[in-house]
Structure formats: C-alpha cells, structure tokens
Amino acid sequence: MLSRPYTWPSRLERYRSLARTTAVVAGALLVAFHGWLFASQAAAGRLEDPWLVFRWIVAAGLVAAFAGLRRRGVSVWSRQGIAVWVLAALLHGPAVATDLGDSVNALALPETVATLVLQQLVSVSTLVVALWLLAGLLATRRDRHARLYAGPVGATGLAGIFGDGFSPHYASRPPPRER
C-alpha cells in the first residue's frame, strides 16, 4: 500500500512560507555581513596575518561542506550538518577573542571564548529543538488509522486486530501466508 504524499494544511502553508522567507532573508544578511567583513579586513590590510587568512580558508571549506551536504540531499540540520555548524561556531572563537583583547579578562581569554561559544551553541540548539517540537505539534499525522496506543487499556482493546492478518504500515515484513 503506497502512502499518498504529505500535503500541508492551508493554514500552516502560510507559516511554512513565512519561515522559508525568513530563513532566506537571514541567510542573505549573513552572507552580506561576512562579505562586508572580508572586504573591510582586506581594505585595512589585515589579511597579512596568516592566521586570519587561514580562518577565511577554513570558512570557505565550511561553506563548501554545506554545499556538499545540500547537493547530496542531506539536511543542514542532520548529524553531518550539525557537525559543520559546531565547527563554524568554533571558528568564531578567535574572532570573539580579538574583541575581548583589551578587556580586564584578557588573562582568562580561552575560558571566556569557550564559554561564549558554548552559550551560543546551547541557545541555538535550544531554539532548534523548540522549533522542531513546535513543528511536530502543528503537523498532522499522515496515517491515522494504524495508530497504536500504549498502555494496558489500549493494548487489550487493540490486541485483536493482529489476529486477522492486519499489518500496520511500519511492520518490518508482511505477515506469513496462510496455508
């Protein structure tokens, strides 16, 4: 039995479109900001620093990794995508360190950078999980007729459906043939 493709309800399609538009605008602003940052560093002559050039090369590699993930059809929120996001967060650690270089906390610089990167990672991860849970609550289930309920009352009420050769859509194999 083939399941029909999932279609979003019309009231949720507006939110999905809004979320997609917001993501595209945020991505464009992120690219524009980093382009401006690279141009300002090049104009100021700061690209003579080999570590800064190395960080820009690593950043280009991370962008290539994201492009490779998208080309393979893998989401940027999969395990591999999250690994690239973590590497991108770690790449921003030295940039945070240079901003705090004139601070009183200059002696505790590695701890400060690690704390700031960890705070950013935890806050973004919390936001992603919350949005994922919200999307799960708002989405409708594809197949409502084969839903099994956990618990003793639901198990006794639904125990008879498997006796007549019923196979739910998630069964690992079809039931054996009757002779």
PLY file of the C-alpha trace (Angstrom):
ply
format ascii 1.0
element vertex 179
property float x
property float y
property float z
element edge 178
property int vertex1
property int vertex2
end_header
0.00 0.00 0.00
1.57 3.26 -1.12
1.00 6.25 1.07
-0.05 9.44 -0.60
2.36 12.38 -0.45
2.05 14.65 2.53
0.34 17.99 1.92
0.39 20.81 4.41
-2.94 22.19 5.57
-3.65 25.59 4.03
-3.46 27.43 7.35
0.00 26.01 8.03
1.24 26.71 4.50
1.36 30.45 5.29
3.59 29.82 8.32
5.79 27.50 6.29
6.13 30.14 3.58
6.90 32.80 6.18
9.55 30.60 7.81
11.15 29.89 4.42
11.20 33.60 3.53
12.67 34.47 6.93
15.39 31.85 6.52
16.31 33.14 3.06
16.48 36.76 4.27
18.55 35.76 7.32
20.92 33.76 5.10
21.30 36.68 2.69
22.05 39.05 5.59
24.62 36.58 6.95
26.36 36.33 3.59
26.28 40.13 3.16
27.75 40.68 6.63
30.62 38.25 6.04
31.27 39.79 2.61
31.44 43.23 4.20
33.71 41.88 6.96
36.10 40.30 4.44
36.18 43.48 2.33
36.84 45.70 5.37
39.65 43.42 6.56
41.19 43.41 3.08
40.91 47.21 2.85
42.53 47.65 6.27
45.43 45.38 5.28
44.67 42.82 7.96
44.91 39.90 5.51
48.68 39.88 6.02
48.07 37.92 9.21
48.45 34.23 8.27
46.02 33.05 10.98
43.31 35.36 9.70
43.84 34.09 6.15
43.76 30.51 7.48
40.43 31.20 9.21
38.94 32.58 5.97
40.16 29.47 4.11
38.57 27.24 6.75
35.37 29.30 6.44
35.36 28.69 2.69
35.80 24.98 3.41
32.80 25.03 5.75
30.70 26.74 3.08
31.83 24.03 0.63
30.84 21.38 3.21
27.35 22.90 3.48
27.09 22.99 -0.32
28.16 19.34 -0.47
25.53 18.38 2.08
22.81 20.15 0.11
23.99 18.57 -3.16
23.71 15.11 -1.60
20.22 15.95 -0.39
21.18 15.90 3.28
19.59 18.49 5.53
21.81 21.06 7.21
20.11 20.02 10.44
21.21 16.37 10.16
24.11 14.92 12.14
26.64 15.91 9.50
25.12 19.37 9.23
25.23 19.88 12.99
28.90 18.85 12.96
29.61 21.57 10.38
27.64 24.08 12.48
29.74 23.20 15.54
32.93 23.68 13.52
31.60 27.05 12.35
30.91 28.04 15.96
34.45 27.02 16.95
35.82 29.02 14.02
34.28 32.16 15.51
36.14 31.69 18.83
39.29 33.59 17.79
37.15 36.43 16.45
35.50 36.73 19.86
38.94 36.60 21.47
40.21 39.56 19.47
37.17 41.60 20.51
37.94 40.89 24.17
41.68 41.54 23.82
41.57 44.94 25.57
39.38 43.69 28.39
40.31 43.15 32.00
39.57 39.45 31.45
42.45 39.15 28.97
44.18 36.64 31.26
41.14 34.35 31.15
40.77 34.59 27.38
40.47 30.86 26.46
37.88 30.27 29.16
35.91 33.32 28.03
35.94 32.22 24.40
34.92 28.67 25.28
32.10 29.95 27.49
30.78 32.33 24.83
30.89 29.70 22.09
29.19 27.18 24.39
26.47 29.70 25.30
25.81 30.43 21.62
25.74 26.72 20.79
23.34 25.89 23.63
20.99 28.78 22.86
20.83 27.96 19.14
20.38 24.25 19.89
17.55 25.04 22.30
15.87 27.22 19.69
16.20 24.50 17.04
14.76 21.81 19.34
11.88 24.09 20.36
11.04 24.86 16.73
11.29 21.17 15.85
8.89 20.25 18.66
6.52 23.03 17.63
6.56 21.81 14.03
5.84 18.31 15.27
2.86 19.53 17.27
1.46 21.55 14.39
1.90 18.91 11.72
-0.85 16.43 11.17
-0.19 12.72 11.03
-0.20 11.06 7.62
-1.93 7.86 8.59
-4.35 7.93 11.49
-5.98 4.51 11.07
-2.98 2.43 12.14
-2.18 4.36 15.32
-1.40 2.14 18.29
-1.92 3.39 21.81
0.45 2.42 24.58
-0.83 1.26 27.93
-2.78 -1.69 29.23
-6.22 -0.39 28.20
-5.16 0.38 24.63
-3.23 -2.89 24.29
-6.20 -5.04 25.32
-8.58 -3.11 23.09
-6.35 -3.38 20.02
-4.98 -6.90 20.57
-7.49 -8.49 18.22
-6.54 -6.50 15.14
-3.39 -8.56 14.59
-5.26 -11.88 14.55
-6.96 -11.26 11.19
-3.80 -10.68 9.19
-3.74 -6.93 9.78
-0.28 -5.48 9.24
0.40 -1.87 10.23
2.33 0.31 7.76
5.52 0.17 9.84
5.80 -3.64 10.00
9.27 -4.96 9.16
7.83 -7.65 6.90
4.41 -8.78 5.77
2.57 -11.43 7.79
3.17 -15.05 6.74
0.82 -16.60 4.20
-1.93 -18.82 5.49
-1.85 -22.40 4.18
0 1
1 2
2 3
3 4
4 5
5 6
6 7
7 8
8 9
9 10
10 11
11 12
12 13
13 14
14 15
15 16
16 17
17 18
18 19
19 20
20 21
21 22
22 23
23 24
24 25
25 26
26 27
27 28
28 29
29 30
30 31
31 32
32 33
33 34
34 35
35 36
36 37
37 38
38 39
39 40
40 41
41 42
42 43
43 44
44 45
45 46
46 47
47 48
48 49
49 50
50 51
51 52
52 53
53 54
54 55
55 56
56 57
57 58
58 59
59 60
60 61
61 62
62 63
63 64
64 65
65 66
66 67
67 68
68 69
69 70
70 71
71 72
72 73
73 74
74 75
75 76
76 77
77 78
78 79
79 80
80 81
81 82
82 83
83 84
84 85
85 86
86 87
87 88
88 89
89 90
90 91
91 92
92 93
93 94
94 95
95 96
96 97
97 98
98 99
99 100
100 101
101 102
102 103
103 104
104 105
105 106
106 107
107 108
108 109
109 110
110 111
111 112
112 113
113 114
114 115
115 116
116 117
117 118
118 119
119 120
120 121
121 122
122 123
123 124
124 125
125 126
126 127
127 128
128 129
129 130
130 131
131 132
132 133
133 134
134 135
135 136
136 137
137 138
138 139
139 140
140 141
141 142
142 143
143 144
144 145
145 146
146 147
147 148
148 149
149 150
150 151
151 152
152 153
153 154
154 155
155 156
156 157
157 158
158 159
159 160
160 161
161 162
162 163
163 164
164 165
165 166
166 167
167 168
168 169
169 170
170 171
171 172
172 173
173 174
174 175
175 176
176 177
177 178
